[in-house]
Amino acid sequence: MATIAFVVAEVAYHAGALSGLDQAYTDLWHRLSGVRYTPKHTALVVIDEESLSRYPDDPLVFWPPLFAKAAATLREAGATVIGIDFLFSITPENWFGKLNLSKTEALQQYDLAFRQELNSGKIVLVGSIARGETGKPDTLLLPHSDYLLSLPNMDLLAGIGLADIESDQDGAIRRFRIAPAMNLTKEMATGAPRLSFSALMAVRASGQNPSASEWSIGGFGYTASSVHNISYVGPQGAIPRVSFYKLLEKNALDDPAIKALRGKVVVIGGDYLGMNDMHPTPYSSSLAGRVGTLVTGMPGPEIQANIVETLLSGRTTGPVPDAMRWLLIATVLLLAIAIGLRTTPLIGLAAVGAGSLLALGIGYATFQRFLLFPSAHLQLGLLTGFFMVLGLRLTREERDKARIRNMFEGYVSDDVVNMLLTSGQKLDMGGQSMHITVLFSDIRNFTTITEKLSAHETVEFLNVYFERVINVIRAEGGRIDKFIGDAVMAEFGVPYPFADHPARALRAAAGMRQVAEEFKSWMRDRFPHKELPEFAVGIGIHTGNAVVGNLGSAKRMEFTAIGDTVNVASRLEGETKTLSCVIVASAETVRAAGDMVVTGRHDTLQVKGRAEPIEVYEILDIKA
């Protein structure tokens, strides 16, 4: 029996049958460990809220002189490599040129200092991969050509790293590639960057040639195809960080925090409210599922810094050696099965529970040594052994084996599958065209509100508002597709094909308008001295055909809707500002809803991305 249980555990381990549960355990070890070790090779320079507040009138596109000054400070402080996690796809000069403004000599020299810093050879810029459609090559998104020309010898291999990081199926980032897989044409691949942003910084910091095919970093060998686990230093904030603005101060080099950057790889990136570069990590998960990225996510630059630290420190996290795994699994299984054969089923079950806890203890202990032990697969072996022992007992006693089979019956499906199973409707998850109504809602003056609130206050008011709005939408059978910052996208008629989905969407919009009116009082009471603008929303609604299904990549899929109907609904939400309306719906939605709609202003609009104009109505009320 012990042999069979051992084989089951080993086969399941090699097949990855319980890799999801083992991954959940490993995420738990991350959270329990907190800060795992002291980083010695990397640091962060973050453009945070304080840095942005120092230059409130300067968009980031006009920050090259500031980046130049910051890079010069880091260079003088002795930073080994400086990585800037911003894609400089346009220059200030080019920006003004697009606006047909005169090119003065001062403008032409505007980012000269930044180009000179690029030419110093200390800086690594980021590029990105735009994945091509099936059968078509990928393309590279690179910094503006003016900046590429400023790199020493225009060496893109040494000066540009690819910032793309792969995520697991649950969206969390746990692994990294030395060189992201790309499908480039031969012409595009010649001289193009190929190493990831973090790997390139580590290769350069270790004094090796980025164009080589193999590298030795931190005592380990790597190839371009290498995929490894990220040995996170700890949760967000574990990597030492310095606010960007401090590099720009007069006596910056006297700052102890900046002095501490000597000999380190420094990643410059953003970490401010509204930045679309927050990602879930092992610290964002729980055994019950992943929690909100807004609260527990990690900024992309900090993830890059963790990868650099993993490489340079040599703290690679990998599986335990085979011999150690076999010994530990076999020992625990033999003990548990021996107890089960010689005692009552209840004591045998207790032995399985104790063995399962021991499996978790072994997993946590080996994790501290940067090794991964398959605790879940040992637990599977324990369960297998227990049920074999129990089956033997039941056979001898001629008990009903159906009770054992029932113990293995239990399926967990996501919300969409649950709804489809309940309704009996069948939905082609691979994609199908459906007639639906799409609703977009956005908070007015959101930027102004957030400027006057702290991060915690912003999250608090959004959560309270979203909770109320979600209730209204779900009451009408709507489906929340996603939250986009302060915006909400919802669909009616999918996955349930309600015949009256236009009417449901309009009733939901009216309810949301009422929620917004009531929420004004909540905002005034909660933040009485913040001098916030009056809380208001804009809602756009459109009815038509859309493609609905699972969209994304093999690593991450999302059930959503795309197409002209979605785009028009989004545009109509934006037009509420122009029309000074709260709710704007297309004529298609209004006519499909029937006589229940009380309309106001009637207009015909030409919206961006659509050749034909669209007829719209202001929605004043919905008759009961």
DONU-213856 format. One record per residue (C-alpha): x, y negated, z; residue in three letters. Coordinates in steps of 0.5 Angstrom, whole numbers, plus 500, padded with zeros to 3 digits. Layout:
REM residues N
XYZALA/...
END
This chain:
REM residues 624
500500500MET/506495502ALA/509497495THR/502495491ILE/501489495ALA/508487494PHE/507488486VAL/501484486VAL/504478489ALA/510479485GLU/506479478VAL/502473481ALA/508469482TYR/511470475HIS/504469472ALA/503463476GLY/496465478ALA/496461485LEU/501456482SER/495451484GLY/495453491LEU/502453492ASP/503446489GLN/498444494ALA/502447499TYR/508443497THR/504437497ASP/502438504LEU/510439506TRP/511432502HIS/506429507ARG/508432513LEU/516431512SER/515423511GLY/521420509VAL/526426507ARG/533423507TYR/536417506THR/537414499PRO/544412498LYS/544411490HIS/538407488THR/534401490ALA/528397488LEU/528390486VAL/520389486VAL/516383483ILE/511383488ASP/505378490GLU/510373493GLU/515373487SER/509372483LEU/507366487SER/513362486ARG/512362479TYR/504361479PRO/504358472ASP/509362468ASP/506368465PRO/511374465LEU/513373458VAL/516367459PHE/521370465TRP/527372461PRO/531366464PRO/529369471LEU/531376469PHE/537374467ALA/539370473LYS/536376477ALA/541381473ALA/547376474ALA/546376481THR/546384481LEU/552384477ARG/556380482GLU/553384488ALA/556390485GLY/550394482ALA/552400478THR/547400473VAL/541395472ILE/534398470GLY/529393468ILE/522397468ASP/518392463PHE/517393456LEU/520386452PHE/516387446SER/516380445ILE/520374446THR/518367448PRO/521364441GLU/517369438ASN/511367442TRP/511360440PHE/512362433GLY/506366433LYS/502359435LEU/506355430ASN/509351435LEU/515347433SER/522351435LYS/526346438THR/533347440GLU/531348447ALA/526353445LEU/531357441GLN/536357447GLN/530359452TYR/532366453ASP/540366451LEU/542367458ALA/538374458PHE/541376452ARG/548375454GLN/546379460GLU/544385456LEU/550384452ASN/554385459SER/553393458GLY/550393465LYS/542393463ILE/538399461VAL/531397458LEU/525401457VAL/522404451GLY/516408450SER/513414446ILE/506412442ALA/504419441ARG/502421433GLY/495424432GLU/495432430THR/500433425GLY/503426425LYS/510424427PRO/510420434ASP/513412434THR/517409439LEU/515402442LEU/522399443LEU/524392446PRO/524386441HIS/529386435SER/532380438ASP/534384445TYR/536390441LEU/541386437LEU/544383444SER/545390447LEU/553392446PRO/554395439ASN/546395439MET/547402442ASP/540404443LEU/542411446LEU/546407452ALA/541401452GLY/534404452ILE/531409456GLY/524412455LEU/519410461ALA/514416459ASP/513421465ILE/509427464GLU/504428469SER/501435472ASP/494437470GLN/491434476ASP/494427474GLY/500427479ALA/507426478ILE/512432480ARG/517433475ARG/521430470PHE/525431463ARG/532429462ILE/529427455ALA/522427453PRO/519431447ALA/518427441MET/516428434ASN/520423430LEU/521423423THR/529424421LYS/529416419GLU/526414426MET/530419430ALA/537417427THR/540412433GLY/534412437ALA/534413444PRO/532420447ARG/534420454LEU/528418459SER/529412463PHE/531415469SER/536420466ALA/539415462LEU/541410468MET/543417472ALA/548419466VAL/551412466ARG/552411473ALA/556418473SER/560415467GLY/558420462GLN/556419455ASN/549418453PRO/550421446SER/552428449ALA/548434449SER/550436456GLU/551433463TRP/554434470SER/550430475ILE/550431482GLY/554437482GLY/549440477PHE/549441470GLY/543438465TYR/541439458THR/536434454ALA/531440455SER/531440462SER/525440466VAL/526439474HIS/522437480ASN/523430483ILE/526431490SER/522425493TYR/525421498VAL/519420501GLY/512416500PRO/511409497GLN/516404501GLY/522410502ALA/526407497ILE/530401499PRO/527394496ARG/528387495VAL/523382493SER/525379486PHE/525372488TYR/530373493LYS/535374487LEU/534367485LEU/535364491GLU/542359492LYS/545364497ASN/542370494ALA/549374495LEU/550372502ASP/543376503ASP/545383507PRO/539386503ALA/543384496ILE/550386499LYS/547393500ALA/546394493LEU/553394491ARG/555401488GLY/547403487LYS/543404481VAL/538398481VAL/531399478VAL/527392477ILE/519393476GLY/513391478GLY/509392485ASP/503387485TYR/496387485LEU/492389479GLY/499392476MET/497398471ASN/503402473ASP/500406479MET/501413479HIS/499419484PRO/504423487THR/505429492PRO/503424497TYR/496422494SER/494429494SER/490433500SER/488441500LEU/481438498ALA/483435492GLY/487428490ARG/485422493VAL/485415490GLY/491412487THR/490405489LEU/491407496VAL/496412496THR/499412489GLY/506410487MET/509404483PRO/512407476GLY/519403478PRO/519407485GLU/518414481ILE/523412476GLN/528410482ALA/526417486ASN/528421479ILE/535417479VAL/536419487GLU/534426485THR/539427480LEU/545423483LEU/544426490SER/544433487GLY/538434491ARG/534438486THR/528442489THR/528449486GLY/525456487PRO/528460493VAL/533466490PRO/530472488ASP/533476493ALA/531472499MET/524472496ARG/523479496TRP/526480503LEU/521475506LEU/515478502ILE/517485503ALA/518484511THR/512480512VAL/507485508LEU/510491512LEU/509488518LEU/502486517ALA/500493513ILE/503497519ALA/499493524ILE/492494520GLY/493501519LEU/494503527ARG/489498529THR/482496528THR/480492522PRO/479486527LEU/486486529ILE/488487522GLY/485481520LEU/488477525ALA/495480523ALA/493477516VAL/492471519GLY/498471523ALA/502473517GLY/499467512SER/501462518LEU/508465517LEU/508464510ALA/506457511LEU/512456516GLY/517459511ILE/514455506GLY/515449510TYR/522451513ALA/525452506THR/522446503PHE/526442508GLN/532445504ARG/530443498PHE/527450496LEU/520452494LEU/517459497PHE/511462494PRO/507462500SER/500463497ALA/503469493HIS/505472500LEU/498470502GLN/495474496LEU/499480498GLY/497480505LEU/490480503LEU/491485498THR/494489503GLY/488488508PHE/483490503PHE/487496501MET/487498508VAL/480496509LEU/478500503GLY/481506505LEU/477505512ARG/471504508LEU/472510504THR/473515510ARG/467512513GLU/463512506GLU/461504507ARG/458500502ASP/464497497LYS/459492495ALA/461488501ARG/468488499ILE/467486492ARG/462480494ASN/468477498MET/472476491PHE/466472488GLU/466465489GLY/467460483TYR/468452484VAL/467448478SER/467440477ASP/461435477ASP/460436469VAL/460443469VAL/455444475ASN/450439472MET/450443466LEU/449449469LEU/443446473THR/440443467SER/441449463GLY/443444457GLN/450446453LYS/455441452LEU/461442447ASP/467440451MET/471440445GLY/467434443GLY/460432440GLN/456426437SER/451424442MET/446418442HIS/447415449ILE/447408452THR/453405455VAL/454400460LEU/460395462PHE/460391468SER/465386470ASP/466382476ILE/467374475ARG/473370477ASN/476376480PHE/483374479THR/481368483THR/478372488ILE/484376489THR/489371489GLU/485368496LYS/484375499LEU/490380502SER/491387498ALA/487390504HIS/481385503GLU/481386496THR/480394496VAL/475393502GLU/470388498PHE/471392492LEU/470399495ASN/463396498VAL/461393492TYR/462399488PHE/459404493GLU/453400492ARG/453399484VAL/454407484ILE/448408488ASN/444404483VAL/447407477ILE/446414479ARG/439413482ALA/437412474GLU/441418472GLY/447415470GLY/454418470ARG/460413472ILE/465414467ASP/471410470LYS/473404474PHE/478399470ILE/480395475GLY/474391477ASP/470393471ALA/465399471VAL/463404465MET/457408465ALA/453412461GLU/446414460PHE/444420456GLY/450424458VAL/451430460PRO/443430461TYR/440428454PRO/435424457PHE/430421452ALA/429414456ASP/436413457HIS/436406454PRO/430404459ALA/434408465ARG/441403463ALA/436397463LEU/433399470ARG/440400473ALA/443393470ALA/437390473ALA/439393480GLY/446392479MET/444384478ARG/440385485GLN/446388488VAL/450382486ALA/445377488GLU/445381495GLU/453382495PHE/454374495LYS/451374502SER/456379504TRP/462376501MET/460369505ARG/459373511ASP/465377511ARG/470372508PHE/467365511PRO/473361511HIS/476363504LYS/473358500GLU/471364495LEU/468362488PRO/460365488GLU/460372487PHE/457374480ALA/458379475VAL/457380467GLY/453386464ILE/453389457GLY/449394454ILE/449398448HIS/445404445THR/448408439GLY/452415437ASN/458416441ALA/463422441VAL/463425448VAL/468431450GLY/474432454ASN/479427451LEU/487427453GLY/493432453SER/494439455ALA/497436461LYS/491431463ARG/484432460MET/478427461GLU/471427460PHE/469421457THR/465417451ALA/469414445ILE/467410439GLY/463404436ASP/458404441THR/463404447VAL/467398444ASN/460394443VAL/458395450ALA/465393452SER/464387448ARG/457385450LEU/460385457GLU/465380455GLY/460375451GLU/456374458THR/461369459LYS/460365453THR/452366453LEU/452364460SER/448370462CYS/448376467VAL/445382463ILE/446382455VAL/443388451ALA/443390444SER/437390440ALA/438397439GLU/437398447THR/432393448VAL/427396442ARG/429403444ALA/426401451ALA/420399449GLY/415393452ASP/418394459MET/424389458VAL/423381459VAL/428378455THR/430371454GLY/436368450ARG/436371443HIS/442371438ASP/446374433THR/454375435LEU/460377431GLN/464381436VAL/471383435LYS/473390432GLY/466390428ARG/465388421ALA/457387422GLU/454382427PRO/450385432ILE/443382435GLU/443381442VAL/438379448TYR/439376455GLU/435381459ILE/431377465LEU/427382468ASP/424389467ILE/417391468LYS/415396473ALA/
END
